[in-house]
């Protein structure tokens, strides 16, 4: 982890405080037995909305060798942290080069995930692994996360998205064309690959792998 961290860190560190991004991110997680899910919304300063909903089950974590309890409710703080990782992951995709130094305000209704995500440290497993992933993502993108508390009763949009199974229309006012498709592997591997925008653009050289 340390070698990967050094590989992505810039040799130059600005002493200027990172400006606060004027958008807002909110996320939530849900778990019952071996089923769970994460969901969240990113509200951009220009009024654009981007949302995600990722149903999960225990076998998804087993496939990636992530040591979670059979009852995912016992690891709800880890799932809440995963939802914060998803917020950061999606938000930086909308910044040119994904390397603009900003402080992103994010909301969580889980006090444990809120506290640990701000400290970025824990010796408890498996949440320590999720904090490691969040730390790597923040260092790779040169941003900071400022996570604050939102009461559970006010977090109804993200709560509904975390529980949506993908069938029928999305909850509340959300539209399919605003959805950001995610997989657990994307959030866990944090592999970055070059991409073309627009996707049908023509380039006179071989696309790097």
Secondary structure as UniProt FT lines:
FT   HELIX           2..8
FT   STRAND          19..20
FT   STRAND          24..32
FT   TURN            33..34
FT   STRAND          35..43
FT   TURN            45..46
FT   STRAND          49..57
FT   HELIX           58..63
FT   TURN            64..65
FT   HELIX           72..75
FT   HELIX           76..93
FT   HELIX           96..98
FT   STRAND          102..108
FT   HELIX           111..119
FT   TURN            125..126
FT   HELIX           127..141
FT   STRAND          144..149
FT   HELIX           152..154
FT   HELIX           156..163
FT   TURN            172..173
FT   HELIX           176..178
FT   HELIX           184..189
FT   TURN            199..200
//
